[in-house]
């Protein structure tokens, strides 16, 4: 039986937006993956406090992917709690599948600052999608390790979508429209739960 190939797309997803889902779909199509799992972080160590709770971010992710059997939500990091480090997550995943870690080019540029990044690169294949204004080549130290492992940096052709969660949170705080940036069901969820509002709005 062939080994399954599972893509892993981590992030804060605060909130999940259309570019996240489009990247997951592009990885499925371009890398011949069996599934892409979106992994919401519990407490990302490289950014400030999150605006939505863990349960709210999980709910929005499930709304955003709908009933697609090839997209899933993996809550392993939230269940583990505490600061989120990718190496801990990878060591918790079931053995058997080949895992592909999906990154934007901006994250790739910082990859060598991650805890035990060499071990991460040994446990997964690394795939990068181009983000607006960011180079999609590996940092020199990572490229040297990939060359040593004889493993290429996988590329995901991805038409840049200039959507960011921080811009969406700003729009929501101002009471501006986020149509075309979020799944309609996610917009409805945010409205119902009063998320990302400023005191003024």
Steps between C-alpha positions, in 0.01 A plus 500: 500500500636842405608738775254784539628854453355756740557872474518700823411870500556662837400847608315718745192514274381808687282495295537241221462676164456404136874506423560233767247268339623580149857412604384170649316421176799599285725271705255212454495550125869573439666254741270199445403491867230277643391764750599838641448551872478854639666520843392798712766600752419504869734786594740594217835599648588749223194725527289683754178387669223366279169684470272195468496203737622156399146365473393797286795456263424127470136574424592754231746256340235229479258745340766616253586153366140378488445135414815451290637150577849607390524793741499443874553682830757348737461633855814331638673829591196643677446175692866501608474862618783728599747664263480349152819354352487314170755240607273389789207466261694291249617263771139449610363415156423137414780312324437370149401787272750719320445852633551819299528827695346786301644849542460844357824653376495748792499210748771320303731800542472456880514119499851478646383691809253221587575270791698194378449599137752242377294223660184643344661489155593136559146398602303663218530611142483879476281675245484873440247726332593846383356787704481864386836673532686193634774288347408130467854361525630324811731679746862389442520278810178319411602463136831346610314249716256413219795451262663271756176301529458502119145629550373791292304791637155429356333790321127572496405721205256738665358820362569752778191606694572821696282402795625513857329415827634821657337710226175307544504559877560872435206515258272319742603732785413799278170346394618477137392227258698175478297356212725303265763449771326244720265209439141626540438251783807636682375857460166396648674326792710811572190720493302268728781482755602866481863412424776752414286804582659809646338677793401782263319271255 
